[in-house]
Amino acid sequence: MYDYMRALQKRFDRQSHPELDTQVECAQEELRRDLDAAGRKKLLRLLDAQNTLLVESKLMSFTAGFKLAAGIAGELGTPYSFDADEEEKAKEILLEKEINILVSLNDGFGYAEAYGCDLTYDYVKINGDYRT
């Protein structure tokens, strides 16, 4: 569910911050000018850790809001099961004769076609007893 929530957050969180971007660029330029290599390396490690923490806390906040909204929706009517809904959609898709998968690499245009199947006994035995 973690990956799905990240994708969902990315879909809804499309705010641009040009003023903050400009401030970051100015600060980066000052740091390049005023700090030596060792100081920049330490500062970059600190910023990387802070950015990772910020991304994780932002995702946690988004997920909590989503769960709260789903809970409120559940109180107003039939409880919504995100996992059950996604599983039902997946079942419908997998029943199709052909499955199209769109991959966007944002690297120009292209087209490829591939065929595959792994329904051997061992594959079905190993993967038939759990859900993801």
N, C-alpha and C positions, 0 to 999 in steps of 0.2 A: 504494500500500500504506500510505502514511503516514496517510491519512484513515481507512482501515479499522482500523489499529492504534489510532488515537485513539478510534474508536467502540467497539472491543473493550475498551480500557482503561476507558472510561466505564462499560461494562456490568459489569465485574468490580470496579471500584474504587468501592465505595459506602460508604465509611467516613465517619461523622460525627465531628466533633471539637468538641463543645460547650464544653469547657474552653478550648481554643485560640480559639474564636470569641469567648468572653467576654473573654479577654486582649486580643484585637485591638480589640474595641469600646472597652475601657478606654483602651488606648494611643491610639486615634483621638481619643477625647474629650480626653485630656491634650494631644495635639498641637494640636487646634483651640484649646484654651485658651492654650497657651504659645507657639505660633509665630505669626509674622506671615505675611501672604499669600505673600510671596516665598519664605520658608523652607518653607512648606507645599508650594508648587509644586515646589521643588527636591526635597523629600523624596518627593513623590508620583511624580516622574519616576524617582527611584532605585528606589522600591518597585515601580513598573510593570516596570522592567527586570529586577529581581530575580525578580518573579513570573513573567515570561515565561521567564526562564532556568530557574526551578524547574519549570515546566510542561514545558518541552522536555526537561530532564534526567530527569524522572519518566517521560515517554513513552519516552525512549531506554532507560531501565532496564526498563520493562515490555516493550518490544519485544525487548530482549536476552534477557529471561527466557522470552519466548514462543519465540524462536528456539532457545534452549537446550533447552526442553522438546520442541520439534519434532525437534531433533537427537537427543535421547535416545530419543524414540519411534521415530525412524528406525533407530537402532541395534538396537532391540528387535524390529523387524519391517520391514514395507514402509515406505520413506521417505515421509513425508507432504509433499505439495506443496500449500501453502496456496493459491497462485495457481491451480494446476490444479483443485483442489477447488472454488474459487469460480467458476472459468470453467465447470466442468461444471454447477454449480447454475444459473448464469445461462443456459446453453444450454437446460436443461430448462424453465426459466421462460419463456424467449422462444419456445419451441415451442408454448406454450399459445395457445388461441384468444383468450382475454382475459387481461389482466394487471392485477391489482389492486395499487394502490400506496397504502399507508397513510402519511399525513403527520400527525405529532402536533405541534401548535403550542402545546399546553398553554394554549389560550385559549378554552375553552368547547367546545360541541359544534356540529358542522355536517356537511354532506354536500354533495358536489359530484360531478358526473360530467362527464368530458371525453373527447373522441375526437380522435385525431390520427394522422397518418401522414406520414412523409417518406421515401418509398422511390423518390424520383426517381433517374434515372440518375446525375446528378452527385453526389448524396448517397451513393449506394452506392459509386460510383467513389472518392470522397474517403475514405470511412470504412471501406472493405472491406479495406484492407491493413494494418491495425494492430489491436492489442488494447490495452485499458486495464486 
